[in-house]
Amino acid sequence: MTESETDAATRAQSEKDSETNTAAHSNSETPTTETTFAVLFDMDGVILKGRGADPIVHKHAFEDILEEQEWGQGWEQSLSQSHRSAFEQYEYTEEFVTACEAIDVDPVAFYAAREERSAQRIVDRIADGHRGVYSDIDALNTLAGEMTLGLVSNNYHPAVQFVVDHFDIDRFDHVRGRDIGVDGFRRRKPDPHYLEETLDALGADSGVYVGDRGTDVVAAHRAGLESVFLRRPHNSVATLDTTPTASIDDLRNLPRVLEQIK
């Protein structure tokens, strides 16, 4: 081989090596990304029968506080009917704060104490058989093997966790009820706080939320999720201000809807 032929062969091999290295470098800079699609469910009215907890639990919870006498004695005798009513309501309101001021207790701490007892009352009623689960939650068995599932509820976290354990619902990858207390009350849907927290916990970047209220639809969209509105007997004629991505009347129809959404 002549000198010129040798130089040409060397240049050709060098160019080939350069192309190989460039291709390898290009491949290394293009990582494979995997996305997680999560299917999140509300609890009350979707998994657990009934639109929500019976309001009587909050009245009984306040009575529990009176009986325990941890917040002092005698002041209940001086309560006006309006103050008592404020203590027996679910909401943290100005009336609740005013009632606390009347008996000289911290409203935030007193509200948390009342909510702790409300949560226990809810658990006790479920344990006693006052509420069960819908038969169509067997759809979870179909979805669990294919998708990441989560349960996100405005109900108290201890109550949500009890429902999952009591009814042996083991298909959820993450379970989240709201925190007890004022912060939890303020983070209820339609605030997307707990939905976003659950998406982070699951490592999900897209998904759908299944709920039975207009606030569920709004919260889903605020969290960047698609929404599926589930109609049950308690909301069969409900009208919505925000249009959901899809509507169903049985959870067994959800897999078909998810195929269209994804």
N, C-alpha and C positions, 0 to 999 in steps of 0.2 A: 504494500500500500504506500502511495506517495505521501509526502508531507502534507500536501493540500487536501488529499483524501482523508488523512488522519485528523486534520483540523476540522473538516466538515463533519466527520463522524462524532468528534468530541462535542461540537456545537449542538448537533442533533440530540445527543444523549443528555446534554445539559438542559436543553429546552424541554425534553420529555420529563426530566426530573423536576423541573420548575412547575410544569403543569400538574404533576402528581401532587407536589407539595401544596400548590394553590388549592386544588380540589379538596385535599385533606383538611386544610385550614378553613376552607369555606364550610365544610360539613361540621367542623367542630364549633363554628360560630352560629349554627342553626340548631339550637336545642329543641328537643321534642317536648311540646307543652301539652299537658292534659288538663282538661277542664272538668269540674265536678258540678253536676246538675242535682240540686237538692229539691225534694218534695217535702214541704212543711205543712203541718196540720194544726188547726185550732183544736181545742179539746171539747169545751162545752158546746153541745149542739152538733158536733161533728163526730167525735169519738164517744163521748159520754152523753147519755140521754138527757134531754132537757136544755132549755136555752141558757140556764145558768143556775147558780146556787140560790136556794130559797132565801129571800131577804130576812126571814125569821132568824137565821143563824147569827146575824149581827145584834139583834135584840137579846138573844140568849148569851152572846159573848159579853155584852155589857153587864148582864145579870151575873155572869161568872165573876167579873171584876168586883162587883158589889159584894158578892159572897166571900171572895177571897180576902177582901179588906186590905190588900197590899198598898192601896193608895190612901189609906187613912179611913177613919170611921166618922159617921155622923153627917158628912156633907151631902149624902144622897137625900137626906130629909129636906134639905133646903133647895133642891133642884127644881127649877120651873119645868113645866111640861115641854116647853120648846127646847130647853137644854137637854132634857132626857131624850127627846126625839133626835136631836143632833148626834148624841152618843150612840144611838141605835141604828144609824144610817151607815151605809157602805162608804159614802163619799167623805173626803177630807174637805170641809167647807169652812167658810167664814163663821158660820153658826157653830161648827165644832170648836173652832178656836175660841170663840166667845164663851162657849160653855166651859171650856177648860180654864179660861181666865176667871170665871165665876167661882171655881173651886180651887183656884191657885195651883194648877198642875201644868207641867210643860205639855203643850198640845201635840208636839211631834212624838214624844215618848209615850203619851197616853194613847195616841192613835195606833202606834205600833203594838202596844199591849192589847188593845182591843182587836186588832187584826190577827194577832197570834191566836187569840181565843176563837175568832171567827174561822180561821183556817182549821183549827182542831174540830170545831163544830161541823164544818163541811166534811171532814174526814170521817167523823163519827156517823153522820147521816148516810154516807156512801157505804160504810162498813155494815150499817144496819139494814142495807138493802133498799134504801129510798131511791137510789138511782143505779142504773145499769149501763151497759154499753150497747151500741147499735149492732145488729147482726151483720151489717155490710162491712164492718171493719175487717172481715176476712180478706178484703181486697189488699190489705197490708201484706199478706203472705205472698201475693203475686208480685207486688212492687219491691219487696225487701231484697229479693235476689238480684234485682236489676238496677236499683237506684238507692241513693242515700236519702234516708228519711229522718225527719225531725218533728218534734211536738212543741209548739209554742203557744202559750195561753196567757190570757189576762188573769186567770185564776191564780191563787197563791201557789208558790212553788211547792210547799209541803203537800198541798192537796193534789197537785198534778203528779208529783212523784208517787203519792199513795195510789192514785188511779192506775198508773202503769204497773205498780207492784201487785196491787190487790187483784187486778183482772189479768195478770200475767201477760201483759202486752210487751213482748220482747223484740219488736221489730224496729223500734226507733234507735237511731244512732246517737241522738242527742235529745234531751228533754229539758224544757225550760218554762217554768211559770214565773209570774212576776214576784219581785221581792216584797216582803212584808214591810209596810211603813210608807211614809209620805213619798219617798223617792220612787218606790215601786208603783204607787198610785199614779204619779205623774208621768210615768213611762209606759202606761198602758197604751194599747192600740187605740187610735190610729197612729200614735207615735211608733216609728219603726225600730225603736231601740233593741227590743229583745229579738226581733227577726234578724237584724244586722249582727247582733251578738252571736246568734245561732249559726248564721252563715259563716262567720269567722271561725267558730268552733269546729265546723264541719269542713272547713277549707273549700267552701263552695263559692263560685263566682256567678252563678245563675240558678234559676229554679222557679218554683211556683208555690203559692200559699193557698191552702184550701180552708175556707171559712164559711160561716153562716150569717155574717153581719156585714153591713156596709162599711163599718170601721175596719174589718179584715181586708176588704178590697183596697181601701185607701192605704192602709199600712203596707200591704204587699207592693203597691206601685211606688210608694215612697222608698221602699227598700230595694227597688230595682227588680222586683219579682213579677212574674205573671200571676194572675189571680183566677181562682176557680171558686165560684159561689155555689154552695151546696144548699139546696132547698130541702127542708124537713117540714113536718106538720106545723111546727111553731113559727115558720117563716115563709110558708108556701105562697102567700100573696104579698110579701114584702116588696116595696119599690126601692130602688137604689139610685142615689145621686151620682155615683160613679159606676161606669159600666165595667163589669169584670171581663177578663179575657174569655172565660167560658163559664157555663152554668151546667150543673148536673143535679139529679135528684136521687142518686144512689152512688156510693163510693165504688161500686163495682164497674161503673162506667168511666172511672178516672183513667185507667190505663189507655183506653181509646183516645181520650181527650189529650193525654200527655203526648201521645204519638204525633198529634197534630201540632201541639205547642212547640215541641222540641224540633 
